[in-house]
């Protein structure tokens, strides 16, 4: 018997576009942190930028390797998990840019002149929304769920015989 992860999944061009856009966008968002473009900042900020670039490079590489419209459910799950991790990675900087609005961003040695602004959180929020669209699109792909398409599931439930629905809850 075949493993469920070997079952082919059909993904559309929009899902692939979301994966590539989220990966490339996150690499671009992580670069200013890794390159210290915001001035003298804490080492954790630079480390966050490097982690973001590494995770997103992994997502980008996997997305480039998977070129066909049919992938296994396991690969779809890995893509969805990586994209969800990218989205979660955007939460701390988005919150911190809002919290430190109007305050100097520096580690104190030497004092820097860069001042935080809430608008710098917008790329993180947009990227998190884009990255969350990836698991959503992948879960809607044909073959991931037991139905031909998750969008068809309510219709399939309505078309089932009443006796099938009554016995399904007891099984």
N, CA, C and O atoms as a DFTB+ gen file, in Angstrom:
684 C
 N C O
     1  1       0.844      -1.177       0.000
     2  2       0.000       0.000       0.000
     3  2       0.889       1.240       0.000
     4  3       1.902       1.284       0.698
     5  1       0.508       2.239      -0.780
     6  2       1.292       3.460      -0.900
     7  2       1.125       4.331       0.335
     8  3       0.058       4.362       0.948
     9  1       2.174       5.024       0.688
    10  2       2.084       5.973       1.786
    11  2       1.326       7.196       1.313
    12  3       1.348       7.537       0.131
    13  1       0.652       7.857       2.252
    14  2      -0.158       9.016       1.863
    15  2       0.701      10.167       1.360
    16  3       0.220      10.991       0.582
    17  1       1.977      10.247       1.788
    18  2       2.825      11.341       1.337
    19  2       3.257      11.158      -0.111
    20  3       3.746      12.105      -0.728
    21  1       3.086       9.960      -0.667
    22  2       3.464       9.728      -2.050
    23  2       2.328      10.051      -3.013
    24  3       2.518      10.033      -4.229
    25  1       1.146      10.346      -2.470
    26  2       0.002      10.673      -3.302
    27  2       0.254      12.014      -3.993
    28  3       0.617      12.980      -3.321
    29  1       0.074      12.103      -5.315
    30  2       0.341      13.368      -6.004
    31  2      -0.710      14.422      -5.683
    32  3      -1.896      14.121      -5.542
    33  1      -0.255      15.647      -5.573
    34  2      -1.104      16.795      -5.290
    35  2      -0.932      17.775      -6.431
    36  3       0.191      18.048      -6.853
    37  1      -2.023      18.301      -6.931
    38  2      -1.964      19.282      -7.992
    39  2      -2.015      20.679      -7.377
    40  3      -2.965      21.020      -6.672
    41  1      -0.987      21.484      -7.648
    42  2      -0.997      22.869      -7.170
    43  2      -1.129      23.793      -8.374
    44  3      -0.651      23.487      -9.466
    45  1      -1.774      24.906      -8.157
    46  2      -1.981      25.841      -9.251
    47  2      -0.846      26.870      -9.283
    48  3      -0.015      26.933      -8.377
    49  1      -0.837      27.660     -10.335
    50  2       0.192      28.675     -10.505
    51  2       0.148      29.752      -9.441
    52  3       1.179      30.326      -9.090
    53  1      -1.040      30.031      -8.925
    54  2      -1.159      31.052      -7.890
    55  2      -0.473      30.596      -6.607
    56  3       0.209      31.388      -5.957
    57  1      -0.646      29.330      -6.237
    58  2       0.012      28.809      -5.033
    59  2       1.528      28.861      -5.200
    60  3       2.245      29.256      -4.281
    61  1       2.011      28.465      -6.370
    62  2       3.451      28.518      -6.638
    63  2       3.941      29.964      -6.595
    64  3       5.027      30.236      -6.083
    65  1       3.155      30.879      -7.125
    66  2       3.520      32.290      -7.084
    67  2       3.580      32.831      -5.663
    68  3       4.461      33.625      -5.333
    69  1       2.634      32.397      -4.813
    70  2       2.661      32.807      -3.410
    71  2       3.919      32.296      -2.717
    72  3       4.539      33.024      -1.942
    73  1       4.300      31.048      -2.991
    74  2       5.496      30.475      -2.370
    75  2       6.730      31.265      -2.792
    76  3       7.536      31.654      -1.947
    77  1       6.881      31.503      -4.085
    78  2       8.059      32.229      -4.576
    79  2       8.074      33.666      -4.081
    80  3       9.128      34.175      -3.698
    81  1       6.922      34.329      -4.081
    82  2       6.853      35.719      -3.613
    83  2       7.163      35.825      -2.129
    84  3       7.883      36.730      -1.706
    85  1       6.622      34.904      -1.335
    86  2       6.893      34.936       0.107
    87  2       8.367      34.688       0.386
    88  3       8.957      35.350       1.240
    89  1       8.965      33.746      -0.322
    90  2      10.376      33.441      -0.093
    91  2      11.271      34.599      -0.506
    92  3      12.154      35.003       0.250
    93  1      11.049      35.131      -1.696
    94  2      11.894      36.236      -2.161
    95  2      11.658      37.499      -1.337
    96  3      12.601      38.221      -1.015
    97  1      10.406      37.760      -1.000
    98  2      10.097      38.938      -0.191
    99  2      10.721      38.870       1.183
   100  3      11.199      39.877       1.704
   101  1      10.719      37.691       1.774
   102  2      11.290      37.559       3.102
   103  2      12.811      37.672       3.094
   104  3      13.402      38.193       4.039
   105  1      13.433      37.192       2.045
   106  2      14.884      37.383       1.919
   107  2      15.183      38.879       1.828
   108  3      16.121      39.365       2.460
   109  1      14.395      39.602       1.049
   110  2      14.603      41.051       0.910
   111  2      14.339      41.791       2.217
   112  3      15.009      42.780       2.513
   113  1      13.373      41.325       2.998
   114  2      13.085      41.965       4.283
   115  2      14.181      41.647       5.295
   116  3      14.498      42.488       6.136
   117  1      14.761      40.459       5.231
   118  2      15.814      40.083       6.176
   119  2      17.160      40.704       5.898
   120  3      17.969      40.849       6.814
   121  1      17.426      41.079       4.651
   122  2      18.736      41.647       4.297
   123  2      19.107      42.907       5.081
   124  3      20.238      42.980       5.563
   125  1      18.232      43.901       5.239
   126  2      18.641      45.092       5.997
   127  2      19.045      44.784       7.435
   128  3      19.916      45.452       7.991
   129  1      18.422      43.785       8.035
   130  2      18.777      43.416       9.404
   131  2      20.136      42.724       9.432
   132  3      20.967      43.031      10.286
   133  1      20.371      41.799       8.514
   134  2      21.631      41.067       8.490
   135  2      22.802      41.967       8.107
   136  3      23.925      41.762       8.568
   137  1      22.542      42.952       7.272
   138  2      23.610      43.860       6.818
   139  2      23.757      45.094       7.702
   140  3      24.552      45.982       7.394
   141  1      23.008      45.161       8.789
   142  2      23.056      46.271       9.762
   143  2      22.750      47.621       9.119
   144  3      23.376      48.628       9.450
   145  1      21.786      47.640       8.199
   146  2      21.422      48.899       7.553
   147  2      20.654      49.836       8.475
   148  3      20.494      51.016       8.163
   149  1      20.177      49.322       9.610
   150  2      19.477      50.160      10.577
   151  2      20.429      50.730      11.612
   152  3      19.982      51.263      12.628
   153  1      21.720      50.630      11.380
   154  2      22.713      51.189      12.293
   155  2      23.223      50.136      13.260
   156  3      23.089      48.934      13.031
   157  1      23.807      50.612      14.337
   158  2      24.358      49.734      15.357
   159  2      23.207      49.171      16.185
   160  3      22.608      49.879      16.994
   161  1      22.904      47.890      15.975
   162  2      21.782      47.255      16.665
   163  2      22.276      46.042      17.438
   164  3      23.426      45.627      17.294
   165  1      21.409      45.487      18.247
   166  2      21.730      44.297      19.023
   167  2      22.111      43.138      18.103
   168  3      21.672      43.066      16.955
   169  1      22.924      42.247      18.624
   170  2      23.350      41.081      17.849
   171  2      22.159      40.187      17.507
   172  3      22.177      39.512      16.478
   173  1      21.127      40.170      18.349
   174  2      19.944      39.354      18.091
   175  2      19.205      39.810      16.841
   176  3      18.603      39.000      16.137
   177  1      19.253      41.092      16.574
   178  2      18.589      41.627      15.391
   179  2      19.305      41.133      14.131
   180  3      18.663      40.749      13.153
   181  1      20.609      41.147      14.166
   182  2      21.402      40.646      13.038
   183  2      21.174      39.145      12.879
   184  3      21.054      38.637      11.764
   185  1      21.115      38.446      14.009
   186  2      20.862      37.000      13.966
   187  2      19.471      36.722      13.383
   188  3      19.311      35.778      12.609
   189  1      18.467      37.528      13.741
   190  2      17.126      37.360      13.175
   191  2      17.180      37.506      11.659
   192  3      16.556      36.728      10.938
   193  1      17.918      38.493      11.174
   194  2      18.038      38.690       9.730
   195  2      18.683      37.500       9.047
   196  3      18.265      37.096       7.961
   197  1      19.694      36.942       9.678
   198  2      20.370      35.780       9.083
   199  2      19.467      34.550       9.098
   200  3      19.442      33.786       8.133
   201  1      18.726      34.356      10.186
   202  2      17.788      33.230      10.255
   203  2      16.698      33.394       9.204
   204  3      16.323      32.429       8.538
   205  1      16.191      34.612       9.056
   206  2      15.154      34.873       8.052
   207  2      15.679      34.561       6.652
   208  3      14.984      33.927       5.858
   209  1      16.875      34.993       6.351
   210  2      17.452      34.737       5.026
   211  2      17.665      33.235       4.819
   212  3      17.381      32.714       3.741
   213  1      18.158      32.544       5.834
   214  2      18.393      31.104       5.716
   215  2      17.102      30.320       5.527
   216  3      17.023      29.464       4.645
   217  1      16.094      30.598       6.339
   218  2      14.813      29.902       6.228
   219  2      14.153      30.184       4.885
   220  3      13.592      29.290       4.253
   221  1      14.229      31.416       4.471
   222  2      13.589      31.791       3.219
   223  2      14.354      31.266       2.012
   224  3      13.757      30.962       0.980
   225  1      15.665      31.159       2.138
   226  2      16.452      30.546       1.059
   227  2      16.083      29.074       0.914
   228  3      16.016      28.550      -0.198
   229  1      15.845      28.410       2.044
   230  2      15.413      27.014       2.008
   231  2      14.050      26.884       1.328
   232  3      13.844      25.999       0.498
   233  1      13.127      27.770       1.686
   234  2      11.806      27.769       1.055
   235  2      11.917      28.071      -0.432
   236  3      11.245      27.435      -1.244
   237  1      12.748      29.025      -0.793
   238  2      12.935      29.379      -2.199
   239  2      13.558      28.223      -2.980
   240  3      13.139      27.931      -4.100
   241  1      14.549      27.572      -2.395
   242  2      15.193      26.442      -3.074
   243  2      14.207      25.299      -3.287
   244  3      14.169      24.702      -4.363
   245  1      13.406      24.992      -2.261
   246  2      12.416      23.928      -2.398
   247  2      11.370      24.290      -3.439
   248  3      10.938      23.439      -4.215
   249  1      10.966      25.549      -3.453
   250  2       9.974      25.991      -4.440
   251  2      10.533      25.931      -5.858
   252  3       9.803      25.633      -6.803
   253  1      11.817      26.212      -6.007
   254  2      12.424      26.140      -7.343
   255  2      12.629      24.698      -7.788
   256  3      12.518      24.392      -8.975
   257  1      12.926      23.816      -6.846
   258  2      13.097      22.401      -7.179
   259  2      11.766      21.808      -7.626
   260  3      11.715      21.017      -8.568
   261  1      10.699      22.192      -6.952
   262  2       9.367      21.675      -7.260
   263  2       8.773      22.569      -8.341
   264  3       8.122      23.569      -8.038
   265  1       8.993      22.215      -9.575
   266  2       8.516      23.050     -10.678
   267  2       7.206      22.556     -11.248
   268  3       6.403      23.361     -11.720
   269  1       6.968      21.270     -11.218
   270  2       5.764      20.711     -11.833
   271  2       4.510      21.095     -11.073
   272  3       4.573      21.575      -9.941
   273  1       3.384      20.881     -11.704
   274  2       2.121      21.212     -11.056
   275  2       1.665      20.091     -10.132
   276  3       0.703      20.263      -9.383
   277  1       2.346      18.938     -10.174
   278  2       1.969      17.822      -9.303
   279  2       3.130      17.528      -8.356
   280  3       4.243      17.232      -8.790
   281  1       2.852      17.612      -7.073
   282  2       3.847      17.318      -6.047
   283  2       3.224      16.328      -5.073
   284  3       2.015      16.101      -5.102
   285  1       4.041      15.742      -4.218
   286  2       3.493      14.821      -3.229
   287  2       2.900      15.611      -2.070
   288  3       3.237      16.776      -1.858
   289  1       2.021      14.967      -1.334
   290  2       1.400      15.626      -0.186
   291  2       2.440      15.970       0.871
   292  3       2.289      16.964       1.582
   293  1       3.503      15.160       0.989
   294  2       4.570      15.453       1.941
   295  2       5.315      16.734       1.594
   296  3       5.627      17.535       2.476
   297  1       5.601      16.927       0.307
   298  2       6.275      18.156      -0.124
   299  2       5.353      19.356       0.094
   300  3       5.807      20.425       0.502
   301  1       4.064      19.178      -0.177
   302  2       3.105      20.262       0.069
   303  2       3.075      20.611       1.553
   304  3       2.989      21.785       1.912
   305  1       3.145      19.597       2.418
   306  2       3.149      19.848       3.863
   307  2       4.412      20.585       4.292
   308  3       4.348      21.476       5.139
   309  1       5.566      20.225       3.714
   310  2       6.819      20.907       4.047
   311  2       6.766      22.360       3.574
   312  3       7.172      23.262       4.308
   313  1       6.274      22.594       2.365
   314  2       6.128      23.967       1.867
   315  2       5.205      24.772       2.768
   316  3       5.500      25.922       3.093
   317  1       4.089      24.175       3.174
   318  2       3.138      24.870       4.046
   319  2       3.766      25.172       5.403
   320  3       3.568      26.259       5.945
   321  1       4.518      24.228       5.954
   322  2       5.157      24.442       7.260
   323  2       6.232      25.521       7.182
   324  3       6.327      26.363       8.075
   325  1       7.037      25.507       6.130
   326  2       8.061      26.543       5.972
   327  2       7.430      27.921       5.798
   328  3       7.911      28.902       6.365
   329  1       6.364      27.997       5.021
   330  2       5.692      29.280       4.832
   331  2       5.068      29.769       6.137
   332  3       5.096      30.966       6.426
   333  1       4.505      28.854       6.925
   334  2       3.953      29.246       8.225
   335  2       5.059      29.734       9.156
   336  3       4.850      30.672       9.925
   337  1       6.233      29.108       9.094
   338  2       7.371      29.561       9.899
   339  2       7.828      30.949       9.465
   340  3       8.183      31.780      10.301
   341  1       7.819      31.198       8.163
   342  2       8.163      32.532       7.659
   343  2       7.177      33.564       8.204
   344  3       7.579      34.649       8.622
   345  1       5.901      33.230       8.199
   346  2       4.879      34.154       8.716
   347  2       5.097      34.423      10.206
   348  3       5.016      35.569      10.648
   349  1       5.371      33.376      10.975
   350  2       5.587      33.550      12.417
   351  2       6.857      34.356      12.691
   352  3       6.936      35.086      13.679
   353  1       7.836      34.218      11.822
   354  2       9.095      34.942      11.995
   355  2       8.908      36.452      11.806
   356  3       9.727      37.239      12.281
   357  1       7.849      36.856      11.123
   358  2       7.607      38.275      10.868
   359  2       6.900      38.982      12.025
   360  3       6.856      40.211      12.063
   361  1       6.355      38.226      12.953
   362  2       5.572      38.815      14.047
   363  2       6.431      39.665      14.987
   364  3       6.061      40.810      15.246
   365  1       7.562      39.166      15.515
   366  2       8.335      40.003      16.452
   367  2       8.772      41.349      15.878
   368  3       8.561      42.368      16.536
   369  1       9.378      41.409      14.668
   370  2       9.781      42.741      14.202
   371  2       8.592      43.662      13.940
   372  3       8.691      44.872      14.145
   373  1       7.469      43.102      13.489
   374  2       6.297      43.949      13.242
   375  2       5.826      44.584      14.548
   376  3       5.504      45.771      14.581
   377  1       5.785      43.805      15.609
   378  2       5.358      44.342      16.910
   379  2       6.385      45.321      17.460
   380  3       6.018      46.368      17.993
   381  1       7.662      44.995      17.339
   382  2       8.700      45.863      17.900
   383  2       8.800      47.202      17.187
   384  3       9.077      48.214      17.832
   385  1       8.582      47.242      15.869
   386  2       8.616      48.529      15.167
   387  2       7.493      49.430      15.666
   388  3       7.673      50.644      15.765
   389  1       6.355      48.859      15.975
   390  2       5.238      49.659      16.500
   391  2       5.545      50.104      17.932
   392  3       5.305      51.259      18.286
   393  1       6.070      49.199      18.754
   394  2       6.367      49.541      20.150
   395  2       7.457      50.601      20.281
   396  3       7.386      51.449      21.170
   397  1       8.465      50.565      19.409
   398  2       9.580      51.504      19.506
   399  2       9.439      52.690      18.560
   400  3      10.437      53.299      18.174
   401  1       8.216      53.017      18.189
   402  2       7.962      54.176      17.330
   403  2       8.452      55.450      18.031
   404  3       8.081      55.733      19.170
   405  1       9.290      56.202      17.324
   406  2       9.794      57.468      17.847
   407  2      10.988      57.343      18.767
   408  3      11.478      58.359      19.260
   409  1      11.477      56.143      19.019
   410  2      12.614      55.959      19.909
   411  2      13.855      55.591      19.091
   412  3      13.747      54.956      18.042
   413  1      15.032      55.994      19.575
   414  2      16.251      55.635      18.846
   415  2      16.488      54.123      18.876
   416  3      16.307      53.471      19.903
   417  1      16.893      53.591      17.738
   418  2      17.177      52.161      17.627
   419  2      18.691      52.010      17.642
   420  3      19.363      52.293      16.649
   421  1      19.225      51.560      18.780
   422  2      20.666      51.400      18.927
   423  2      20.946      50.471      20.097
   424  3      20.094      50.270      20.962
   425  1      22.139      49.912      20.117
   426  2      22.522      49.112      21.278
   427  2      23.294      49.959      22.282
   428  3      23.740      49.448      23.310
   429  1      23.456      51.243      21.996
   430  2      24.082      52.170      22.926
   431  2      25.572      52.378      22.722
   432  3      26.150      53.271      23.341
   433  1      26.208      51.591      21.881
   434  2      27.644      51.753      21.691
   435  2      27.991      51.682      20.210
   436  3      28.005      50.568      19.686
   437  1      28.256      52.704      19.522
   438  2      28.004      54.107      19.854
   439  2      26.534      54.439      19.631
   440  3      25.848      53.733      18.892
   441  1      26.052      55.479      20.246
   442  2      24.645      55.838      20.060
   443  2      24.363      56.169      18.594
   444  3      25.126      56.889      17.949
   445  1      23.284      55.646      18.093
   446  2      22.929      55.866      16.690
   447  2      21.817      56.884      16.569
   448  3      21.136      57.208      17.543
   449  1      21.645      57.379      15.370
   450  2      20.628      58.380      15.136
   451  2      19.376      57.821      14.480
   452  3      18.468      58.581      14.144
   453  1      19.310      56.506      14.292
   454  2      18.160      55.916      13.619
   455  2      16.989      55.825      14.594
   456  3      17.127      55.303      15.700
   457  1      15.836      56.339      14.166
   458  2      14.647      56.346      15.015
   459  2      13.620      55.396      14.422
   460  3      13.363      55.410      13.218
   461  1      13.039      54.571      15.283
   462  2      12.041      53.605      14.841
   463  2      10.748      54.276      14.409
   464  3      10.396      55.347      14.902
   465  1      10.056      53.648      13.499
   466  2       8.777      54.164      13.011
   467  2       7.843      52.990      12.747
   468  3       8.277      51.939      12.275
   469  1       6.573      53.169      13.050
   470  2       5.596      52.093      12.890
   471  2       5.484      51.632      11.438
   472  3       5.168      50.469      11.188
   473  1       5.737      52.521      10.479
   474  2       5.598      52.167       9.066
   475  2       6.598      51.076       8.647
   476  3       6.383      50.376       7.657
   477  1       7.689      50.940       9.409
   478  2       8.653      49.890       9.085
   479  2       8.109      48.500       9.402
   480  3       8.715      47.501       9.017
   481  1       6.983      48.422      10.095
   482  2       6.367      47.118      10.363
   483  2       5.498      46.656       9.195
   484  3       5.162      45.474       9.111
   485  1       5.133      47.556       8.305
   486  2       4.235      47.197       7.205
   487  2       4.778      46.116       6.274
   488  3       4.011      45.237       5.881
   489  1       6.071      46.130       5.896
   490  2       6.562      45.018       5.073
   491  2       6.453      43.673       5.786
   492  3       6.196      42.651       5.150
   493  1       6.646      43.670       7.095
   494  2       6.536      42.433       7.860
   495  2       5.090      41.934       7.898
   496  3       4.838      40.735       7.775
   497  1       4.155      42.847       8.065
   498  2       2.736      42.463       8.097
   499  2       2.305      41.934       6.729
   500  3       1.621      40.914       6.638
   501  1       2.710      42.633       5.671
   502  2       2.351      42.188       4.321
   503  2       2.974      40.836       4.010
   504  3       2.333      39.977       3.405
   505  1       4.213      40.648       4.418
   506  2       4.895      39.382       4.174
   507  2       4.262      38.245       4.970
   508  3       4.141      37.130       4.464
   509  1       3.860      38.517       6.205
   510  2       3.190      37.492       7.002
   511  2       1.869      37.080       6.353
   512  3       1.542      35.894       6.312
   513  1       1.111      38.053       5.846
   514  2      -0.150      37.730       5.168
   515  2       0.106      36.914       3.902
   516  3      -0.617      35.959       3.620
   517  1       1.114      37.282       3.154
   518  2       1.458      36.542       1.940
   519  2       1.915      35.121       2.275
   520  3       1.537      34.163       1.602
   521  1       2.727      34.999       3.317
   522  2       3.208      33.672       3.710
   523  2       2.075      32.804       4.240
   524  3       2.098      31.588       4.049
   525  1       1.089      33.395       4.899
   526  2      -0.058      32.618       5.381
   527  2      -0.973      32.198       4.235
   528  3      -1.747      31.251       4.375
   529  1      -0.891      32.885       3.118
   530  2      -1.687      32.489       1.956
   531  2      -1.158      31.194       1.338
   532  3      -1.901      30.477       0.668
   533  1       0.117      30.895       1.560
   534  2       0.707      29.680       0.980
   535  2       0.058      28.418       1.552
   536  3      -0.416      27.588       0.776
   537  1       0.015      28.235       2.893
   538  2      -0.659      27.030       3.399
   539  2      -2.131      26.980       3.001
   540  3      -2.670      25.907       2.727
   541  1      -2.769      28.126       2.970
   542  2      -4.180      28.172       2.567
   543  2      -4.345      27.656       1.141
   544  3      -5.225      26.837       0.877
   545  1      -3.506      28.126       0.221
   546  2      -3.602      27.680      -1.179
   547  2      -3.204      26.215      -1.317
   548  3      -3.814      25.475      -2.089
   549  1      -2.190      25.795      -0.578
   550  2      -1.757      24.411      -0.686
   551  2      -2.792      23.447      -0.116
   552  3      -2.964      22.343      -0.632
   553  1      -3.475      23.855       0.934
   554  2      -4.513      22.995       1.504
   555  2      -5.739      22.930       0.603
   556  3      -6.523      21.985       0.689
   557  1      -5.908      23.914      -0.248
   558  2      -7.005      23.877      -1.211
   559  2      -6.633      23.088      -2.455
   560  3      -7.484      22.853      -3.313
   561  1      -5.377      22.675      -2.566
   562  2      -4.923      21.944      -3.748
   563  2      -5.618      20.592      -3.838
   564  3      -5.945      19.981      -2.820
   565  1      -5.834      20.147      -5.027
   566  2      -6.485      18.842      -5.239
   567  2      -5.607      17.728      -4.688
   568  3      -4.408      17.656      -4.961
   569  1      -6.237      16.871      -3.912
   570  2      -5.551      15.688      -3.422
   571  2      -4.994      15.801      -2.025
   572  3      -4.600      14.782      -1.458
   573  1      -4.937      16.991      -1.433
   574  2      -4.386      17.106      -0.094
   575  2      -5.359      16.504       0.910
   576  3      -4.961      15.708       1.761
   577  1      -6.610      16.872       0.819
   578  2      -7.620      16.295       1.700
   579  2      -8.171      15.041       1.033
   580  3      -7.798      14.721      -0.095
   581  1      -9.047      14.342       1.717
   582  2      -9.616      13.120       1.171
   583  2     -10.594      13.372       0.044
   584  3     -10.972      12.436      -0.660
   585  1     -11.018      14.623      -0.146
   586  2     -11.944      14.956      -1.212
   587  2     -11.162      15.448      -2.418
   588  3      -9.986      15.785      -2.282
   589  1     -11.779      15.500      -3.597
   590  2     -11.066      16.022      -4.758
   591  2     -10.576      17.453      -4.551
   592  3      -9.537      17.830      -5.093
   593  1     -11.296      18.244      -3.785
   594  2     -10.918      19.627      -3.524
   595  2     -11.612      20.037      -2.232
   596  3     -12.781      19.708      -2.034
   597  1     -10.919      20.744      -1.354
   598  2     -11.544      21.153      -0.103
   599  2     -12.754      22.043      -0.344
   600  3     -13.693      22.037       0.452
   601  1     -12.743      22.803      -1.425
   602  2     -13.891      23.648      -1.730
   603  2     -15.119      22.802      -2.075
   604  3     -16.252      23.259      -1.925
   605  1     -14.893      21.567      -2.537
   606  2     -15.997      20.677      -2.873
   607  2     -16.519      19.916      -1.663
   608  3     -17.550      19.254      -1.776
   609  1     -15.865      19.978      -0.526
   610  2     -16.253      19.177       0.628
   611  2     -17.684      19.470       1.104
   612  3     -18.428      18.518       1.339
   613  1     -18.109      20.731       1.259
   614  2     -19.495      20.960       1.684
   615  2     -20.494      20.415       0.664
   616  3     -21.530      19.866       1.037
   617  1     -20.180      20.567      -0.618
   618  2     -21.068      20.061      -1.649
   619  2     -21.139      18.536      -1.588
   620  3     -22.214      17.961      -1.759
   621  1     -20.015      17.885      -1.349
   622  2     -19.991      16.426      -1.248
   623  2     -20.770      15.971      -0.021
   624  3     -21.427      14.930      -0.053
   625  1     -20.701      16.743       1.057
   626  2     -21.437      16.385       2.265
   627  2     -22.941      16.509       2.035
   628  3     -23.719      15.664       2.479
   629  1     -23.342      17.576       1.336
   630  2     -24.779      17.771       1.065
   631  2     -25.323      16.699       0.136
   632  3     -26.492      16.327       0.240
   633  1     -24.489      16.196      -0.774
   634  2     -24.969      15.205      -1.735
   635  2     -24.979      13.791      -1.160
   636  3     -25.515      12.876      -1.785
   637  1     -24.391      13.602       0.028
   638  2     -24.384      12.270       0.630
   639  2     -25.799      11.894       1.062
   640  3     -26.622      12.760       1.359
   641  1     -26.060      10.623       1.091
   642  2     -27.374      10.130       1.511
   643  2     -27.554      10.429       2.990
   644  3     -26.580      10.419       3.742
   645  1     -28.786      10.696       3.423
   646  2     -29.021      10.977       4.857
   647  2     -28.582       9.803       5.746
   648  3     -28.115      10.023       6.863
   649  1     -28.725       8.588       5.273
   650  2     -28.307       7.444       6.099
   651  2     -26.792       7.403       6.222
   652  3     -26.268       6.976       7.251
   653  1     -26.081       7.839       5.189
   654  2     -24.628       7.874       5.268
   655  2     -24.167       8.873       6.317
   656  3     -23.233       8.597       7.070
   657  1     -24.818      10.037       6.374
   658  2     -24.449      11.055       7.350
   659  2     -24.787      10.595       8.759
   660  3     -24.036      10.878       9.692
   661  1     -25.891       9.897       8.932
   662  2     -26.289       9.442      10.258
   663  2     -25.343       8.377      10.796
   664  3     -25.041       8.366      11.989
   665  1     -24.880       7.497       9.947
   666  2     -23.976       6.448      10.404
   667  2     -22.542       6.911      10.481
   668  3     -21.730       6.281      11.159
   669  1     -22.198       8.020       9.789
   670  2     -20.819       8.511       9.802
   671  2     -20.432       9.003      11.188
   672  3     -19.277       8.849      11.587
   673  1     -21.353       9.586      11.929
   674  2     -21.044      10.086      13.271
   675  2     -20.844       8.976      14.270
   676  3     -20.157       9.175      15.272
   677  1     -21.412       7.830      14.038
   678  2     -21.285       6.717      14.981
   679  2     -20.058       5.868      14.738
   680  3     -19.637       5.115      15.617
   681  1     -19.486       5.979      13.567
   682  2     -18.346       5.109      13.232
   683  2     -17.085       5.522      13.901
   684  3     -16.049       4.884      13.712
